[in-house]
Amino acid sequence: MLLASTPDNPAWGLRICEEADLGSGTVYPILERLVDAGWTVRRAETGEHPGRPKRYYYELTATGRQATHLASERKPRLFGLRPADDGGAA
């Protein structure tokens, strides 16, 4: 969600929670850490927003985009698991 956001279709906290199927107690602390690390910026919604609280929009910075690019190039960890053997029975 955050990677796909654009100025015309920004990411905000509750939308990220819904699309990731995660609770706000998980998502908002992560967003705050990303802001603190300089990987995202947060900006408050301007204008009228009747009937709901003001939204905060999140956007990746150049540093955040570079970090996500580097992370996507890494090989996944197996966490101590061995890859499946393609050679038949042991």
C-alpha positions as CSV (number, residue, x, y, z in Angstrom):
1,M,0.0,0.0,0.0
2,L,2.7,2.5,1.0
3,L,4.8,1.6,-2.0
4,A,1.9,2.0,-4.4
5,S,0.7,5.4,-3.0
6,T,0.8,8.5,-5.2
7,P,-0.1,12.1,-4.5
8,D,-3.5,11.4,-6.2
9,N,-4.0,8.2,-4.2
10,P,-2.2,8.7,-0.9
11,A,-1.8,6.1,1.9
12,W,-3.2,6.8,5.3
13,G,-3.1,4.8,8.5
14,L,-6.6,3.3,8.6
15,R,-6.5,2.4,4.9
16,I,-3.1,0.7,5.4
17,C,-4.6,-1.2,8.4
18,E,-7.6,-2.4,6.3
19,E,-5.5,-3.4,3.3
20,A,-2.9,-5.2,5.3
21,D,-5.5,-6.8,7.5
22,L,-3.6,-5.6,10.6
23,G,-4.8,-3.7,13.7
24,S,-3.9,-0.1,14.4
25,G,-1.8,-1.2,17.3
26,T,0.5,-2.9,14.8
27,V,0.4,-0.5,11.9
28,Y,0.8,2.9,13.7
29,P,3.9,2.0,15.7
30,I,5.5,0.7,12.4
31,L,4.6,3.9,10.6
32,E,6.0,6.0,13.5
33,R,9.3,4.0,13.3
34,L,9.5,4.6,9.5
35,V,9.0,8.3,10.1
36,D,11.6,8.4,12.8
37,A,14.0,6.5,10.5
38,G,13.5,9.0,7.7
39,W,12.0,6.4,5.4
40,T,8.5,8.1,5.3
41,V,7.1,11.5,5.9
42,R,3.7,12.2,7.4
43,R,1.5,15.1,6.5
44,A,-1.8,16.1,8.0
45,E,-4.9,16.3,5.8
46,T,-6.0,19.9,5.0
47,G,-9.4,21.2,4.3
48,E,-12.8,19.9,5.5
49,H,-13.3,16.4,6.7
50,P,-16.8,16.4,8.3
51,G,-17.9,13.3,10.3
52,R,-14.4,11.8,10.8
53,P,-11.1,12.6,12.3
54,K,-8.3,14.3,10.3
55,R,-6.2,11.8,8.3
56,Y,-2.4,11.7,8.3
57,Y,-1.0,10.7,4.9
58,Y,2.3,8.7,4.6
59,E,4.7,8.9,1.7
60,L,8.0,7.1,1.2
61,T,11.1,9.3,1.0
62,A,14.0,8.7,-1.4
63,T,15.8,6.9,1.4
64,G,12.7,4.8,2.1
65,R,12.4,3.9,-1.6
66,Q,16.1,3.0,-1.8
67,A,15.7,0.8,1.3
68,T,12.7,-1.0,-0.1
69,H,14.5,-1.6,-3.4
70,L,17.5,-3.1,-1.6
71,A,15.3,-5.3,0.6
72,S,13.5,-6.6,-2.4
73,E,16.8,-7.7,-3.9
74,R,17.8,-9.8,-0.9
75,K,17.3,-13.5,-0.9
76,P,14.6,-14.7,1.5
77,R,15.8,-16.3,4.8
78,L,14.9,-19.9,5.4
79,F,15.1,-19.6,9.2
80,G,17.0,-22.8,9.7
81,L,14.8,-24.7,7.2
82,R,16.4,-26.6,4.4
83,P,15.1,-26.2,0.8
84,A,13.1,-29.2,-0.5
85,D,15.2,-32.0,-2.0
86,D,14.4,-32.4,-5.7
87,G,16.3,-35.8,-5.8
88,G,13.6,-38.2,-4.7
89,A,13.4,-40.4,-1.6
90,A,16.1,-40.3,1.0
